[in-house]
């Protein structure tokens, strides 16, 4: 067998791969699924844009609430029941704001996922951003 950067380390056993890839879906949602869910009257989550207010004003996912990750504190979350699922997003794969926000929410005992790809992924899927507040 040819050895290269792909084959040098063997793939995980199928049962380990199932566990790993299944777990990923408990931590993240993709842009397409978020977009599709937001079309309904009850998407089942609150979408949080955890970037700065200036970036939010430049363009954000319609229906998102701007709550920068550094401001995720209990008093800002009181308006939602404790079991509310939050989905965070930031600029994209080059940004860790969505993970920072998700970590803060999890530490506050809130269910949370990130929207994989963030704004970059949203645009890559062909979806538009809403301007303004």
Rosetta blueprint (number, residue, H / E / L):
1 X L
2 X L
3 X L
4 X L
5 X L
6 X L
7 X L
8 X L
9 X L
10 X L
11 X L
12 X L
13 X L
14 X H
15 X H
16 X H
17 X H
18 X H
19 X H
20 X H
21 X H
22 X H
23 X H
24 X H
25 X H
26 X H
27 X H
28 X E
29 X E
30 X E
31 X H
32 X H
33 X H
34 X H
35 X H
36 X H
37 X H
38 X H
39 X L
40 X L
41 X L
42 X L
43 X L
44 X L
45 X L
46 X E
47 X E
48 X E
49 X E
50 X L
51 X L
52 X L
53 X H
54 X H
55 X H
56 X H
57 X H
58 X H
59 X L
60 X E
61 X L
62 X L
63 X L
64 X L
65 X E
66 X E
67 X L
68 X L
69 X H
70 X H
71 X H
72 X L
73 X L
74 X H
75 X H
76 X H
77 X H
78 X L
79 X L
80 X L
81 X L
82 X L
83 X L
84 X L
85 X L
86 X E
87 X E
88 X E
89 X E
90 X L
91 X L
92 X L
93 X L
94 X L
95 X L
96 X L
97 X H
98 X H
99 X H
100 X H
101 X H
102 X H
103 X H
104 X H
105 X H
106 X H
107 X H
108 X L
109 X L
110 X L
111 X L
112 X E
113 X E
114 X E
115 X E
116 X E
117 X L
118 X H
119 X H
120 X H
121 X H
122 X H
123 X H
124 X H
125 X L
126 X L
127 X L
128 X L
129 X L
130 X E
131 X L
132 X L
133 X L
